[in-house]
Amino acid sequence: MNNLLEDIINRLKISLKVFETTMDSADVIIIPGGSHPQLMGSAAELFHQGFAPYIFPSGGSTPSVKTTEWEFLRSIGIKLGVPDSAILREDKATNTFENFCPLYTELG
């Protein structure tokens, strides 16, 4: 059994390719609507690393959370040390296109 497992792992290593890329700074970190806390966790980490001065969590009402997806993600961001002034607001969208219209208007 152990040899079989090692063989499978070795075959996977051959078929997997790992790519490393560098990221340049950005104007804003975008989080499309979603009620997954890890989305804001990753965005907050990038924010604290100086990747961008703003985070744009987006999303309106959903049965997944008690408030809006935006408020849900905002509260997590604040708990993770992201200043309220760095969190842009969009809490009315019902689809991805609507998510980004306010961002385009706000950042021009």
N, C-alpha and C positions, 0 to 999 in steps of 0.2 A: 504493500500500500504506500509506503514512504517513497519508493522508487517511482511509482506511478505519479504521485503528487509532484515530485521533483521534475519529472519528464514534462508534465503539463506546464509547470512554471517556466521551465526553460523554453518550451515552444512559444509561450506567451511573450517572453522577453524578446524572442527573435521577431515576432510579428508586431510588437509595439515600437513606436518611434516616439521619442520624447523631444519636444521642441521647447526651447526657452526663448522668450522674447522680452524685450525691455519695453516699459511703458513710459511715454512722455507725459508731462503734466497736461491737465485738461482744464477747461473752464468750469465744468460741472460733472459730478458723478450721478448718473441716471439710474434709478431703480424703477422699472416698469411696475405697474400695479401688482401686488401680491401680498399675501398675509404670512410670509415666511420670515421669522426674525433673523435668520442667517443672512438675508439679503442686506439688511441694515448693518449687521455685524461686519460684513465684508466692506461695505461702503464706509463705515466709520473708521475701519482700519486704514483704508486708503486715504481718507480725509486727514487722519492724524499723522500719516506719513508725508503730508503736504502735496498729495497728488492733485487735489483741486480744492478751491475755496468754498464750494457749495455742494450740497447733496440735494438731489431732486427725487424724493420718493413720490410716487404717484398712485392714485387709486381712490375710487369712490366707495360707496356703501357696498357691503358684501355680507352674506350670511356667515362667512368665516370669522369675522371679528365683530365686536360689539359697537365699534365706531366706524370710521372709514379706514381703508387700508393706509391712507396717508397718515392719519392720526396714530394708528397702531405703530407704523414704522417710525414716525417722528418721536414717539415716546421712548422707543428703544434707543434711537440715536441720542437723545438727551441723556438717558441713563448711561450711555457709553461715552459721554463727555463731548458730544458734538453740540456747539452752541446753537440755540434756537435761531439766531440770525443767519446761520449757515445752512438752514434747512428750508428750501423753497417749497411753496405750497401749491398743490394741485389735488383737490379732493372731490372733483365732480365728474371725472371721466368715466365712461362706460366701456371704452375700448382703447387700444394702444394708440391709434391716431389721435384721439381726443387727449390722451396723456400729454402729447408733445406740443400741441398748439399753444398752451400758455407759456411753455418754456421758450419756444421760438419768439413769442411776443416779448417776453421779459428780457431775454438775453440779446434779442435783435440779431 
